[in-house]
Amino acid sequence: MNLPLGFRYSALYAGIRKAQKDDLSLIVSDVPAAAAGVFTQNKAKAAPVILSQENLAATGGVARAILTNAGNANCATRTGMKVALSTSKAVAKALKVPAAQVLPASTGVIGVELDPSKIISQAGALVAGLSAERFEDVVNAIMTTDLAPKRATASLAVKGGVIHLAGMTKGSGMIQPLMATTLGYIVTDAPLAAPELQKMLRKAADRSYNAMSVDGDTSTNDSVYLLANGASGLTMSSSDKALFADALTVLMEDLAKQIARDGEGAKKLVTIDVEGTRNDKQAMQIARVIGNSPLVKTAIAGSDPNWGRIMMAAGNAGVDFELKNVDIRMQGLLVCKGGLAKDFSEAELTKLLDEPDCHISFSIKGDGKGKARFYTCDFTEGYIQINGSYRT
């Protein structure tokens, strides 16, 4: 794996989780890095989200480290901000960097007090364990109900050399980011300024995490950080920056699809394409409602070619369209033409729907140029089993 230059990683078990698995991790840039972030739009924001927003504003978009604990969300507690501040300061002291340059993040159970001593006592060991070779350790340490680790890399050739990007993410349930992400971290050795990063990140998030859902619930802790430290020593032209933005979007789409595929209890990744609306926003509205429909998701789980559920969901999206102009395809087969049933082999489509990748196309004939792509997963009994006993 070709990782960006100038970053180190560390992870250990601090006793925050019940299971003895790494639950505290750190990503550090060897030099101050330009930083950008997008965060949850949930009104019940966790303390680390609030503190990270304040830190980015205070520094003008400069960061040296990302500190993550898993097993406790540090949200809706009496001591949440005190814990976020004290733990960030402890790690900053061990790193010998300003506390405002540490971006904290937490994931886990909401409403349970987090003992800061479990993190503060391990700050020295966490910093001592930093290595450029421990990227995968952090990937695994940020997981909660995830069944699979999620990471992606990309590279961009520019004059004089190659710029690298690497991203990791976590998330399996309570997933519908809406202008944020789950926990997601992207690092690069590109020489970019914070305002450029923020613009690129928001655009890429709209094409990836904001176009993805598992269950329609937006977490209190969603945060994604993008750090660029310039350690490649290269320069970038305006065309290089445009290509970098494209590479960032592709990388984040990859991460978002990995989350949808690993949705709690999920067996299938579902990709939904909508086209023919007046604008892209309307297309995304329809795609999101289809993707979040329990009836659509359970039909996919059962390999049931019930296109009527897709039509039902689209009609509830608050977007005007004429039924007579609608075509629907499932797995590439035309099942509805002009708003009416089209002859097709149910046996053939059922077999196709047994595949781990499912595709739904909702097309409105006419002059509309709007289009959107949305990622989701099926709903199985596994989702209920996981979330029915999440705390116990």
LODRENMI-656331 format. One line per field, with one value per residue (C-alpha): y negated, z, x; residue in one letter; residue number from 1; chain. Coordinates in pm, 1 decimal, padded with zeros to 6 digits. Each point is the difference from the previous one (the first is absolute). Example, Ala and Ser with C-alpha at 12.3 -4.5 7.8 and 13.67 -1.06 7.14 Angstrom:
yy	(00450.0,-00344.0) .
zz	(00780.0,-00066.0) .
xx	(01230.0,00137.0) .
resn	(A,S) .
resi	(1,2) .
chain	(A,A) .
END
This chain:
yy	(00000.0,-00334.5,-00235.9,-00376.7,-00119.3,-00166.4,00178.5,00247.7,00217.1,00170.1,00206.2,00183.3,00141.3,-00249.7,00192.8,-00208.2,00295.9,00304.9,00223.8,-00011.1,-00157.0,-00323.1,-00289.8,-00302.6,-00122.5,-00290.5,-00139.0,-00258.6,-00222.0,-00062.6,-00366.9,-00228.1,00104.2,-00195.6,00145.2,00008.6,00168.2,00066.6,00100.2,00139.8,-00214.4,00176.4,-00261.1,00231.7,-00042.9,00193.0,-00194.5,00100.8,-00129.9,-00338.6,-00018.0,00094.8,-00269.1,-00253.2,00113.0,-00028.4,-00349.1,-00106.4,00122.5,-00108.4,00359.8,00136.3,00338.9,00237.5,00294.9,00189.9,00175.2,00265.2,00212.7,00283.2,00153.3,-00324.7,-00288.4,-00262.4,-00146.9,-00109.2,00026.2,-00242.5,-00006.2,00028.3,-00323.1,00031.0,00348.7,-00111.5,-00292.5,00187.3,00296.7,-00222.7,-00203.2,00314.6,00124.7,-00348.1,-00016.2,00339.1,-00113.4,-00346.2,-00173.2,-00257.4,00162.2,-00175.8,00198.6,00328.8,00102.8,00242.6,00251.1,00262.5,00288.7,00237.7,-00008.4,-00333.4,-00122.8,00186.6,-00199.5,00046.0,00031.8,-00235.2,00168.2,00302.7,-00221.3,-00242.7,00283.0,00148.0,-00323.2,00064.3,00360.9,-00102.1,-00256.5,00239.4,00253.4,-00232.5,00151.6,-00061.3,00373.8,00011.6,-00134.4,00330.2,-00000.1,-00324.6,00130.8,00288.2,-00203.5,-00238.0,00282.5,00069.6,00227.0,00007.1,00347.8,-00116.1,-00261.1,-00283.8,-00178.0,-00136.4,-00161.8,-00211.5,-00167.4,-00291.3,-00056.5,-00362.0,-00168.0,00145.1,00287.4,00157.5,-00124.7,00261.4,00011.0,00255.8,00025.6,00208.9,00006.4,00184.0,00045.4,00274.3,-00133.8,-00337.5,-00107.1,-00288.1,-00268.4,-00304.6,-00252.9,00201.9,00355.4,00274.3,-00012.8,-00043.1,-00113.1,-00088.2,-00097.8,-00121.6,-00134.2,-00254.0,-00370.2,-00145.9,-00280.9,00045.5,-00200.7,00211.6,00319.2,-00104.9,-00072.4,00329.4,00197.3,-00137.1,00071.4,00351.5,00068.1,-00088.5,00262.4,00269.2,00004.5,-00232.2,00236.1,00305.4,00147.1,00320.4,-00069.3,-00368.3,-00104.5,-00281.4,00052.0,-00252.2,00052.6,-00008.7,-00166.2,00016.6,-00162.5,-00071.5,-00081.0,-00115.9,-00045.3,-00076.7,00262.6,00108.1,-00319.5,-00041.5,-00290.3,00019.6,-00190.4,-00095.1,00300.5,00225.1,-00128.5,00078.0,00354.2,00028.1,-00098.8,00272.5,00257.9,-00102.5,00045.8,00346.3,00103.0,-00119.4,00172.1,00319.6,-00043.8,-00080.4,00313.6,00207.7,-00132.7,00076.6,00348.9,00063.7,-00136.8,00173.8,00335.2,-00086.1,00254.3,-00224.0,-00334.8,-00190.8,-00276.4,-00225.7,-00225.2,-00266.0,-00222.4,-00233.6,-00235.1,-00379.0,-00009.1,00220.2,-00089.1,00144.4,00313.0,00047.6,-00048.2,00287.2,00220.9,-00054.7,00085.1,00317.1,00093.9,-00055.4,00181.1,00306.6,00158.6,-00042.9,00117.4,00311.0,00086.4,-00011.9,00217.3,00258.1,-00032.7,-00100.0,-00187.3,-00223.9,-00318.2,-00145.3,-00075.6,-00205.6,-00197.6,-00049.1,-00134.3,-00236.3,-00139.0,-00090.7,-00203.0,-00333.1,-00033.7,-00053.5,00245.5,00164.6,00370.5,00058.3,-00121.8,00240.6,00298.9,00228.8,00253.1,00254.9,00168.9,-00148.9,00160.8,-00234.4,00078.9,-00314.0,-00201.8,-00317.3,00058.4,00344.0,00356.2,00133.2,00368.7,00158.0,00331.9,-00015.2,00316.6,-00157.0,-00323.2,00183.6,00185.4,-00326.7,-00158.3,00277.7,-00161.4,-00206.9,-00312.5,-00133.5,-00288.3,-00201.4,-00257.3,-00251.4,-00207.4,-00280.7,-00064.2,-00361.9,-00306.7,00027.8,00011.5,00081.8,00320.1,00160.5,00321.5,00135.7,00293.8,00209.2,00362.0,00253.3,00053.5,00344.6,00151.1,-00062.8,-00374.0,00058.7,00252.2,-00239.0,-00307.6,00180.6,00080.0,-00276.0,-00100.4,00343.2) .
zz	(00000.0,-00108.6,00288.5,00005.9,00137.2,00337.2,00196.7,00286.7,00169.4,00335.1,00177.8,00330.8,00242.3,00272.8,00161.9,-00150.0,-00180.3,00186.3,-00246.6,00008.6,-00339.5,-00083.1,00083.8,-00001.8,-00309.9,-00128.4,-00341.2,00001.2,-00266.0,00049.4,-00088.5,00041.3,-00263.0,-00172.5,00128.2,-00099.0,00150.3,-00048.5,00287.9,00096.8,-00045.3,00294.0,00260.3,00277.4,-00085.1,00200.7,00194.5,-00229.0,-00301.9,00166.8,00114.0,-00341.9,-00165.6,00251.8,-00052.3,-00378.6,00033.7,00257.6,-00204.0,-00338.3,-00117.1,00143.2,00168.7,00112.8,00129.3,-00002.5,00327.1,-00000.3,00268.6,-00077.8,00239.6,00134.4,-00200.1,00269.1,-00079.1,00219.9,00318.4,00286.8,-00062.8,-00379.8,-00081.5,00304.2,-00116.8,-00359.2,00117.0,00259.2,-00223.7,-00294.3,00225.4,00132.1,-00349.9,-00109.9,00295.7,-00089.6,-00359.2,00103.1,-00225.1,00070.8,00134.9,-00264.1,-00265.1,00130.3,-00155.9,00226.1,-00110.8,00185.7,-00096.0,00205.4,00246.2,00060.2,00350.3,00195.2,00188.4,-00141.9,00254.2,-00129.2,00206.6,-00229.4,-00286.3,00191.5,00162.7,-00343.2,-00177.5,00037.4,-00117.3,-00292.2,-00117.0,00060.3,-00226.6,-00300.4,-00323.1,-00371.1,-00026.7,00229.2,-00229.3,00014.1,00379.6,00003.5,-00267.0,00232.5,00321.8,-00114.6,-00085.5,00215.3,-00147.7,-00332.0,-00129.8,-00247.7,00016.3,-00248.2,-00172.8,-00343.2,-00165.3,-00308.1,-00171.8,-00236.8,-00229.1,-00013.4,-00129.6,00188.3,00173.4,00148.1,00261.7,00216.9,00180.1,00255.1,00168.7,00270.6,00132.1,00231.9,00008.7,-00025.0,00167.4,00090.9,-00348.6,-00196.2,00015.2,-00160.4,-00046.8,00209.1,00021.2,00249.4,00135.8,-00299.9,-00025.3,-00319.1,-00001.5,-00289.1,-00058.5,-00249.0,00047.5,00036.2,00213.5,00247.0,-00198.9,-00308.8,00203.9,00153.2,-00338.6,-00144.6,00303.3,-00002.4,-00370.3,00037.6,00303.6,-00200.8,-00258.3,00252.1,00365.4,-00056.1,-00272.1,00225.5,00270.8,00198.6,00217.6,-00039.6,00342.9,00030.5,00278.8,00270.4,-00064.9,-00378.0,-00091.5,-00293.5,-00004.7,-00294.7,00078.6,-00256.5,00124.2,-00322.3,00089.9,-00363.6,-00059.1,-00333.3,-00149.3,-00159.6,-00294.5,-00019.8,-00225.0,00253.0,00271.4,-00213.3,-00049.6,00372.8,00073.0,-00238.8,00165.3,00342.5,-00114.7,-00142.9,00319.9,00218.0,-00224.9,00051.2,00378.5,-00004.1,-00200.7,00246.0,00282.0,-00185.9,-00087.8,00366.1,00134.4,00316.7,-00100.9,-00369.5,-00270.5,-00306.9,-00122.3,-00180.2,-00250.5,-00101.9,-00306.6,-00058.7,-00307.2,-00177.2,00284.4,-00031.8,00192.9,00185.5,00338.7,-00100.2,-00134.1,00332.5,00187.5,-00192.8,00024.8,00375.9,00067.1,-00209.5,00177.8,00346.2,-00061.4,00228.6,-00253.0,-00284.3,00215.0,00124.2,-00353.1,-00109.4,00297.2,-00112.2,-00369.5,-00068.3,-00333.9,00148.6,-00202.0,00134.9,00326.3,-00192.0,-00165.1,00336.1,00161.4,-00287.4,00015.3,00366.8,-00068.5,-00047.6,-00362.1,-00276.4,-00291.3,-00230.4,00060.0,-00372.5,-00051.9,00241.0,-00094.6,00268.1,-00039.6,00252.4,-00070.8,-00350.0,-00078.9,-00097.7,00243.8,-00039.7,-00318.7,-00015.1,00353.2,-00083.4,00049.0,-00268.9,-00080.3,00146.5,00145.9,00376.1,00038.6,-00190.0,00200.1,00330.6,-00084.1,-00092.6,00325.4,00191.6,-00099.6,00257.9,-00217.1,-00093.9,-00228.7,-00023.3,-00273.1,00021.3,-00317.3,-00081.9,-00373.2,-00106.3,-00000.6,00356.8,00034.5,00369.9,00108.6,00316.3,00122.5,00349.0,00192.5,00256.9,00108.1,00063.3,00334.1,00156.8,00338.1,00090.0,00032.3,00270.2,00182.0,00012.4,00105.6,00234.2,00224.7,-00084.4,00363.8,00153.7) .
xx	(00000.0,00150.9,-00072.8,00054.6,00332.9,00028.8,-00274.6,00026.3,-00259.8,-00054.2,-00267.4,-00040.3,-00255.4,-00091.3,-00285.2,-00281.3,-00153.3,-00122.9,00182.2,00379.2,00049.3,00185.9,-00231.7,00230.6,00181.6,00202.8,00092.7,00281.1,00149.7,00370.3,-00053.7,-00302.3,-00253.3,-00272.7,-00325.5,-00366.3,-00302.6,-00368.2,-00221.5,-00336.1,-00310.2,-00162.6,-00101.9,00121.2,00368.6,00257.1,00264.1,00290.9,-00191.8,-00049.3,00362.3,00137.2,-00211.1,00130.8,00359.2,-00017.3,-00144.9,00261.1,00298.0,-00131.4,00011.8,00325.5,00034.7,00270.2,-00202.7,-00329.1,-00082.6,-00274.7,-00155.8,-00242.9,-00250.1,-00146.0,-00151.6,00075.3,-00341.4,-00291.4,00204.7,00067.8,00374.9,00018.4,00184.4,00227.1,00100.5,00059.1,00214.3,00204.8,00076.1,00094.3,00230.1,00166.9,00079.1,00109.7,00240.0,00146.8,00043.2,00128.3,-00255.1,-00276.2,-00317.5,-00209.6,00188.4,-00142.1,-00333.1,-00191.2,-00262.5,-00201.2,-00225.8,-00209.6,-00286.5,-00177.4,-00082.0,00267.4,00264.2,00351.6,00280.4,00272.9,00271.0,-00016.2,00118.6,00223.8,00195.5,00071.4,00098.9,00372.5,-00022.5,-00220.2,00255.2,00291.1,-00167.9,-00019.6,00129.7,-00046.5,-00070.4,-00307.2,-00271.9,-00189.8,00006.8,-00197.3,-00239.0,-00086.7,-00004.8,-00276.4,-00242.8,-00307.8,-00269.3,00187.1,00071.4,00262.4,00278.0,-00044.3,00283.3,00095.6,00300.5,00060.0,00291.7,00048.2,00296.3,00116.8,00312.4,00295.3,-00171.3,-00312.5,-00244.9,-00169.9,-00334.7,-00115.2,-00336.5,-00160.4,-00353.8,-00234.5,-00371.9,-00256.5,-00313.9,-00154.5,00102.9,-00147.7,00266.9,-00171.6,00284.2,00241.6,00127.3,00039.7,00353.6,00224.9,00361.2,00186.2,00366.7,00211.7,00350.8,-00135.1,00088.6,-00350.2,-00141.5,-00284.7,-00260.0,00072.9,-00030.7,-00331.0,-00154.0,00123.9,-00114.7,-00353.8,-00039.4,00139.3,-00222.7,-00310.3,00095.3,00087.4,-00100.2,-00294.8,-00121.7,-00001.1,-00220.7,-00034.5,-00302.5,-00086.8,00133.9,00256.2,00253.7,00084.0,00372.0,00044.0,00330.1,00237.3,00341.1,00227.3,00364.2,00259.5,00356.7,00192.3,00262.6,00027.2,00200.2,-00174.7,-00191.8,-00343.1,-00141.8,-00366.2,-00060.7,00177.3,-00232.7,-00304.0,00128.3,00067.0,-00361.2,-00117.1,00226.9,-00128.6,-00360.1,00070.1,00179.6,-00288.7,-00256.3,00197.2,-00011.3,-00373.0,-00077.0,00201.5,-00218.9,-00322.6,00120.5,00085.7,-00329.6,-00112.8,-00147.6,00032.9,00070.5,-00026.7,00130.0,-00276.0,00078.0,-00288.5,00015.3,-00264.9,-00015.5,-00238.1,-00092.8,00021.1,00327.2,00247.4,-00149.4,-00337.5,00166.5,00179.2,-00328.8,-00156.0,00306.2,00028.6,-00365.8,00027.9,00322.5,-00147.9,-00328.7,-00022.2,-00235.7,00248.3,00291.1,-00180.6,-00113.0,00365.2,00094.5,-00255.2,00091.1,-00361.3,-00037.5,-00270.9,00054.7,-00325.7,00180.2,00256.0,-00277.9,-00172.6,00316.2,00077.8,-00350.8,00055.7,00315.2,-00178.6,00110.1,-00256.1,00003.0,-00251.7,-00044.3,-00037.0,00357.8,00167.7,00216.0,00147.2,00277.4,00122.4,00332.4,-00019.7,-00335.6,-00285.3,-00281.4,-00212.5,-00043.1,-00204.1,-00125.5,-00140.7,00118.6,00231.7,00013.6,00313.1,00107.9,-00048.5,00205.9,00290.3,-00016.6,-00028.7,00319.9,00172.0,-00113.8,00175.2,00331.1,00192.3,-00021.1,-00343.0,-00086.0,-00322.2,-00063.5,-00285.6,-00025.5,-00243.9,-00039.6,-00002.5,00221.9,00130.3,00379.3,00020.7,00170.7,00135.9,00158.0,-00070.1,00149.0,-00183.5,-00043.9,-00272.9,-00176.5,00021.1,-00083.3,00364.2,-00058.9,-00262.8,00218.2,00296.2,-00194.6,-00234.5,00294.7,00251.9,00057.8,-00039.7) .
resn	(M,N,L,P,L,G,F,R,Y,S,A,L,Y,A,G,I,R,K,A,Q,K,D,D,L,S,L,I,V,S,D,V,P,A,A,A,A,G,V,F,T,Q,N,K,A,K,A,A,P,V,I,L,S,Q,E,N,L,A,A,T,G,G,V,A,R,A,I,L,T,N,A,G,N,A,N,C,A,T,R,T,G,M,K,V,A,L,S,T,S,K,A,V,A,K,A,L,K,V,P,A,A,Q,V,L,P,A,S,T,G,V,I,G,V,E,L,D,P,S,K,I,I,S,Q,A,G,A,L,V,A,G,L,S,A,E,R,F,E,D,V,V,N,A,I,M,T,T,D,L,A,P,K,R,A,T,A,S,L,A,V,K,G,G,V,I,H,L,A,G,M,T,K,G,S,G,M,I,Q,P,L,M,A,T,T,L,G,Y,I,V,T,D,A,P,L,A,A,P,E,L,Q,K,M,L,R,K,A,A,D,R,S,Y,N,A,M,S,V,D,G,D,T,S,T,N,D,S,V,Y,L,L,A,N,G,A,S,G,L,T,M,S,S,S,D,K,A,L,F,A,D,A,L,T,V,L,M,E,D,L,A,K,Q,I,A,R,D,G,E,G,A,K,K,L,V,T,I,D,V,E,G,T,R,N,D,K,Q,A,M,Q,I,A,R,V,I,G,N,S,P,L,V,K,T,A,I,A,G,S,D,P,N,W,G,R,I,M,M,A,A,G,N,A,G,V,D,F,E,L,K,N,V,D,I,R,M,Q,G,L,L,V,C,K,G,G,L,A,K,D,F,S,E,A,E,L,T,K,L,L,D,E,P,D,C,H,I,S,F,S,I,K,G,D,G,K,G,K,A,R,F,Y,T,C,D,F,T,E,G,Y,I,Q,I,N,G,S,Y,R,T) .
resi	(1,2,3,4,5,6,7,8,9,10,11,12,13,14,15,16,17,18,19,20,21,22,23,24,25,26,27,28,29,30,31,32,33,34,35,36,37,38,39,40,41,42,43,44,45,46,47,48,49,50,51,52,53,54,55,56,57,58,59,60,61,62,63,64,65,66,67,68,69,70,71,72,73,74,75,76,77,78,79,80,81,82,83,84,85,86,87,88,89,90,91,92,93,94,95,96,97,98,99,100,101,102,103,104,105,106,107,108,109,110,111,112,113,114,115,116,117,118,119,120,121,122,123,124,125,126,127,128,129,130,131,132,133,134,135,136,137,138,139,140,141,142,143,144,145,146,147,148,149,150,151,152,153,154,155,156,157,158,159,160,161,162,163,164,165,166,167,168,169,170,171,172,173,174,175,176,177,178,179,180,181,182,183,184,185,186,187,188,189,190,191,192,193,194,195,196,197,198,199,200,201,202,203,204,205,206,207,208,209,210,211,212,213,214,215,216,217,218,219,220,221,222,223,224,225,226,227,228,229,230,231,232,233,234,235,236,237,238,239,240,241,242,243,244,245,246,247,248,249,250,251,252,253,254,255,256,257,258,259,260,261,262,263,264,265,266,267,268,269,270,271,272,273,274,275,276,277,278,279,280,281,282,283,284,285,286,287,288,289,290,291,292,293,294,295,296,297,298,299,300,301,302,303,304,305,306,307,308,309,310,311,312,313,314,315,316,317,318,319,320,321,322,323,324,325,326,327,328,329,330,331,332,333,334,335,336,337,338,339,340,341,342,343,344,345,346,347,348,349,350,351,352,353,354,355,356,357,358,359,360,361,362,363,364,365,366,367,368,369,370,371,372,373,374,375,376,377,378,379,380,381,382,383,384,385,386,387,388,389,390,391,392) .
chain	(A,A,A,A,A,A,A,A,A,A,A,A,A,A,A,A,A,A,A,A,A,A,A,A,A,A,A,A,A,A,A,A,A,A,A,A,A,A,A,A,A,A,A,A,A,A,A,A,A,A,A,A,A,A,A,A,A,A,A,A,A,A,A,A,A,A,A,A,A,A,A,A,A,A,A,A,A,A,A,A,A,A,A,A,A,A,A,A,A,A,A,A,A,A,A,A,A,A,A,A,A,A,A,A,A,A,A,A,A,A,A,A,A,A,A,A,A,A,A,A,A,A,A,A,A,A,A,A,A,A,A,A,A,A,A,A,A,A,A,A,A,A,A,A,A,A,A,A,A,A,A,A,A,A,A,A,A,A,A,A,A,A,A,A,A,A,A,A,A,A,A,A,A,A,A,A,A,A,A,A,A,A,A,A,A,A,A,A,A,A,A,A,A,A,A,A,A,A,A,A,A,A,A,A,A,A,A,A,A,A,A,A,A,A,A,A,A,A,A,A,A,A,A,A,A,A,A,A,A,A,A,A,A,A,A,A,A,A,A,A,A,A,A,A,A,A,A,A,A,A,A,A,A,A,A,A,A,A,A,A,A,A,A,A,A,A,A,A,A,A,A,A,A,A,A,A,A,A,A,A,A,A,A,A,A,A,A,A,A,A,A,A,A,A,A,A,A,A,A,A,A,A,A,A,A,A,A,A,A,A,A,A,A,A,A,A,A,A,A,A,A,A,A,A,A,A,A,A,A,A,A,A,A,A,A,A,A,A,A,A,A,A,A,A,A,A,A,A,A,A,A,A,A,A,A,A,A,A,A,A,A,A,A,A,A,A,A,A,A,A,A,A,A,A,A,A,A,A,A,A,A,A,A,A,A,A,A,A,A,A,A,A) .
END
